[in-house]
């Protein structure tokens, strides 16, 4: 069983396919996301202007996943996020973007 998200560490939680996943924006996770997605500040700007693509959001979530459940692939994560709807994913995205801007 995964421990709940710890807001003091900048963690967020998202329910995916009935399971609560913890997203931890560690330095290593954000570096990996930046290598794939480009500068994180530009990612935040795209999100603020409504231009963040679903694939970018899933990539950020994937890199920030803490202890992903066995069998979870990036494609499955993407399908589950899409099935759950953007409104359900937005709170976790907001936390991660806030951590990118504010740091810890």
C-alpha positions as a Markdown table, in Angstrom:
| # | Residue | x | y | z |
|---|---|---|---|---|
| 1 | Unk | 0.0 | 0.0 | 0.0 |
| 2 | Unk | 1.3 | 3.4 | -1.0 |
| 3 | Unk | 1.5 | 6.1 | 1.7 |
| 4 | Unk | -0.7 | 9.1 | 1.0 |
| 5 | Unk | 0.6 | 12.2 | -0.7 |
| 6 | Unk | 2.5 | 14.6 | 1.6 |
| 7 | Unk | 1.7 | 18.2 | 0.8 |
| 8 | Unk | 4.7 | 19.4 | 2.9 |
| 9 | Unk | 7.0 | 17.6 | 0.4 |
| 10 | Unk | 5.1 | 19.1 | -2.6 |
| 11 | Unk | 3.4 | 15.8 | -3.4 |
| 12 | Unk | 0.1 | 15.4 | -5.2 |
| 13 | Unk | -2.3 | 12.5 | -5.5 |
| 14 | Unk | -4.3 | 11.4 | -8.5 |
| 15 | Unk | -6.8 | 8.5 | -8.7 |
| 16 | Unk | -6.0 | 6.4 | -11.8 |
| 17 | Unk | -8.0 | 3.3 | -12.6 |
| 18 | Unk | -9.3 | 3.1 | -9.1 |
| 19 | Unk | -5.9 | 3.4 | -7.4 |
| 20 | Unk | -4.5 | 6.5 | -5.7 |
| 21 | Unk | -1.1 | 7.3 | -7.1 |
| 22 | Unk | 1.4 | 9.7 | -5.5 |
| 23 | Unk | 3.2 | 12.2 | -7.6 |
| 24 | Unk | 6.5 | 13.5 | -6.1 |
| 25 | Unk | 8.2 | 16.4 | -8.0 |
| 26 | Unk | 11.7 | 15.5 | -6.9 |
| 27 | Unk | 14.8 | 17.1 | -8.5 |
| 28 | Unk | 15.5 | 13.9 | -10.5 |
| 29 | Unk | 11.9 | 13.6 | -11.7 |
| 30 | Unk | 11.8 | 17.3 | -12.8 |
| 31 | Unk | 15.1 | 16.9 | -14.6 |
| 32 | Unk | 13.8 | 13.9 | -16.5 |
| 33 | Unk | 10.6 | 15.7 | -17.4 |
| 34 | Unk | 12.6 | 18.7 | -18.6 |
| 35 | Unk | 14.8 | 16.6 | -20.7 |
| 36 | Unk | 11.7 | 15.2 | -22.5 |
| 37 | Unk | 9.4 | 18.2 | -22.5 |
| 38 | Unk | 11.8 | 21.2 | -22.7 |
| 39 | Unk | 12.2 | 24.0 | -20.1 |
| 40 | Unk | 9.8 | 23.6 | -17.2 |
| 41 | Unk | 9.1 | 27.4 | -17.1 |
| 42 | Unk | 7.8 | 27.1 | -20.7 |
| 43 | Unk | 5.7 | 24.1 | -19.6 |
| 44 | Unk | 4.1 | 26.2 | -16.9 |
| 45 | Unk | 3.5 | 29.0 | -19.4 |
| 46 | Unk | 1.8 | 26.6 | -21.8 |
| 47 | Unk | -0.4 | 25.3 | -19.0 |
| 48 | Unk | -1.3 | 28.9 | -17.9 |
| 49 | Unk | -2.3 | 29.8 | -21.4 |
| 50 | Unk | -4.4 | 26.6 | -21.9 |
| 51 | Unk | -1.8 | 25.2 | -24.3 |
| 52 | Unk | -0.6 | 22.2 | -22.3 |
| 53 | Unk | -1.2 | 19.0 | -24.3 |
| 54 | Unk | -2.5 | 15.9 | -22.7 |
| 55 | Unk | 0.7 | 14.0 | -23.6 |
| 56 | Unk | 2.8 | 16.7 | -21.8 |
| 57 | Unk | 0.6 | 16.3 | -18.7 |
| 58 | Unk | 0.9 | 12.5 | -18.7 |
| 59 | Unk | 4.7 | 12.8 | -19.3 |
| 60 | Unk | 5.0 | 15.1 | -16.2 |
| 61 | Unk | 2.9 | 12.7 | -14.2 |
| 62 | Unk | 4.9 | 9.7 | -15.4 |
| 63 | Unk | 8.2 | 11.2 | -14.4 |
| 64 | Unk | 6.9 | 12.3 | -11.0 |
| 65 | Unk | 5.3 | 8.9 | -10.1 |
| 66 | Unk | 6.4 | 7.7 | -6.8 |
| 67 | Unk | 6.3 | 3.9 | -6.5 |
| 68 | Unk | 4.1 | 3.1 | -9.6 |
| 69 | Unk | 2.0 | 0.0 | -9.2 |
| 70 | Unk | 3.3 | -3.2 | -10.9 |
| 71 | Unk | 2.1 | -3.4 | -14.5 |
| 72 | Unk | 1.4 | 0.3 | -14.9 |
| 73 | Unk | 2.9 | 1.6 | -18.2 |
| 74 | Unk | 3.0 | 5.1 | -19.5 |
| 75 | Unk | 0.3 | 4.2 | -22.1 |
| 76 | Unk | -1.9 | 2.8 | -19.4 |
| 77 | Unk | -1.4 | 5.9 | -17.3 |
| 78 | Unk | -2.3 | 8.1 | -20.2 |
| 79 | Unk | -5.4 | 6.1 | -21.0 |
| 80 | Unk | -6.5 | 6.2 | -17.4 |
| 81 | Unk | -5.9 | 10.0 | -17.1 |
| 82 | Unk | -7.9 | 10.5 | -20.3 |
| 83 | Unk | -10.7 | 8.2 | -19.1 |
| 84 | Unk | -10.9 | 10.0 | -15.8 |
| 85 | Unk | -11.1 | 13.4 | -17.5 |
| 86 | Unk | -9.0 | 16.5 | -17.4 |
| 87 | Unk | -11.0 | 18.0 | -14.5 |
| 88 | Unk | -10.0 | 15.1 | -12.3 |
| 89 | Unk | -6.3 | 15.5 | -13.2 |
| 90 | Unk | -6.2 | 19.3 | -12.9 |
| 91 | Unk | -5.7 | 19.4 | -9.1 |
| 92 | Unk | -2.6 | 17.2 | -9.2 |
| 93 | Unk | -1.3 | 19.2 | -12.2 |
| 94 | Unk | -1.8 | 22.4 | -10.3 |
| 95 | Unk | 0.3 | 21.1 | -7.3 |
| 96 | Unk | 3.1 | 20.0 | -9.6 |
| 97 | Unk | 3.2 | 23.3 | -11.5 |
| 98 | Unk | 3.1 | 25.2 | -8.3 |
| 99 | Unk | 6.1 | 23.2 | -7.0 |
| 100 | Unk | 8.0 | 24.0 | -10.3 |
| 101 | Unk | 7.4 | 27.7 | -9.8 |
| 102 | Unk | 7.9 | 27.9 | -6.0 |
| 103 | Unk | 10.3 | 25.1 | -5.2 |
| 104 | Unk | 10.4 | 23.6 | -1.7 |
